[in-house]
Amino acid sequence: MPDGKAADIFAYTVQEVIEAVKKIAESDSICTCKARVICTSATADSVPHHMKNGEGLIHMGNIEELNRTNIEICENFEGCTRSPNGKCNIAKKYEEWIEDKEWKAVDGTSSQGKGKEKLNKDTSYMVCAEHGRIIYFCDDGQNLRPFIEGEQLLYLSEDFIQWLIGVEGQYNYPYLCEADSDDAKKIHNVTLGIGFTFDDTGYHWDILRDYLGWTDEEIKTIIEGVYKGKNYSNSQFAITDEQAYELVMLAAEKDYIPNLNAAIRAYNAQQGQITTYSQRELEAMFDFSYNSGLPKNSSDHTYCTKINDSDQIIYYYLRKDQTGAIGAVKKFNTDTERRRINQMNLFFNQNDEDGYNCSDDLKALRDQLGF
């Protein structure tokens, strides 16, 4: 399926899906497909291809011989829906294109040595960073994998990062964001790069220490200086574009993606059925978390209570309720409307290109969304 979208999967109950997974796992007829992969941006005529390990192609039941670092695919896919020329070049450029040069979600309990963890055919995946898509193991029908992927956010696409820059701006130095709420300013919230924040509570100081090498004393000095009006644009604490990008990714991996995925799991558990989401829908919900907060603050600390609050837009995103989302947005003031309207367009627009287009023409967006 070109964009990893499930077709009739919504008609199945959770138990039916579990039973279907069991049948596939027990079937000998598709063993040769278990060591083959497909990409969510592969064209409709593309077929799954085998992976290589150090000794050649992997076939039949030998999937356990693959590990975290076996990222070479034996052939290009027949085409790529995300490539400007429509061609896939992953077989040649896998070392450049595969994010971190490794598989994600590997089996940590089964290892052939450091960095040689074995793969789980149901959950392991690679990210093609060149086109922002997922490469995963598949079965003949390719029915279940898109369903499973849609229950959680696995990565942030380059399209989304560019969209995020459009709504956040990118200032590669510590500064006070005037759009911050009074609560944020009370804890001396400071923004850096593409909306990355830290404050007096110690929030994200670990990332600043580990990645930028800033000491606690330097961080305290920066916060104090920002709230005294100091300009850090040409200081030793200015960062590069690459560092700004990496800060977003580190914060996303540490906090925002796990929090969002926990909220989705909690919502699905409450409903007693599985709702899946497209990449854009997941990224729109990520932006809600990134901008408005979605911490694990329930009684058992596994999800955010905002998912049960009908005053919150995330409540309607989870339900894919456009009319309800419009009502929620109308309650907020115009100072934050640009972000919220563009976020709604990201979620509800059915066209990828239009959805990822950050626009200042709010009237046109409102009309299009049905305000």
Helices and strands as residue ranges (DSSP letters): G 9-11, H 14-26, G 31-33, E 36-39, E 49-50, E 52-53, E 56-57, G 62-65, H 90-97, G 99-101, E 107-111, E 117-118, E 125-128, E 133-137, H 144-149, H 158-168, E 171-175, H 182-186, E 190-193, E 196-198, H 205-207, I 208-212, H 216-226, H 241-251, I 252-256, H 257-271, H 279-292, G 305-308, H 313-319, H 322-330, G 334-336, H 337-348, H 352-355, H 362-369
